[in-house]
Amino acid sequence: MMRIGRLRTRLDLLTPEQVPDGAGGMRRSYTMKATVWASIRPVRAGPDTTQDREGGSLTHRITVRRREDVDATVRFRKGARLFQVIAVHDPDERGRLLECLCREATR
């Protein structure tokens, strides 16, 4: 069970929005919605190939207090580091915390 005192890292919660790209289309942009306290634990690291570019990915487990707006479309930011949420679940099904499996790009 996670103790609330372990949520000692401040992260920005970024939510997606569609903005005009200037050429008649739209592009996805992320805006800061809130600052949350979290626990970040590295889970694994490995190679990653995205759009024919090689790089690496580092997967983390980020735990935050329960929020209705945290799902697989949001990102967390810690300084210059970005964590894309892949999956979210309630670890003890008590409605207090959310555990997010995230991917950090290492390029």
Buried (B, 14 or more C-beta within 10 A) or exposed (E): EEEEEEBEBEBBBBBEEEEEEEEEEEEEEBEEBEEBBBBBEEEEEEEBEEEEEEEEBBBBBBBBEEBEEBEEEBBBBBEEBBBBBEEBEEEEEEEEBBBBBBBBBEE
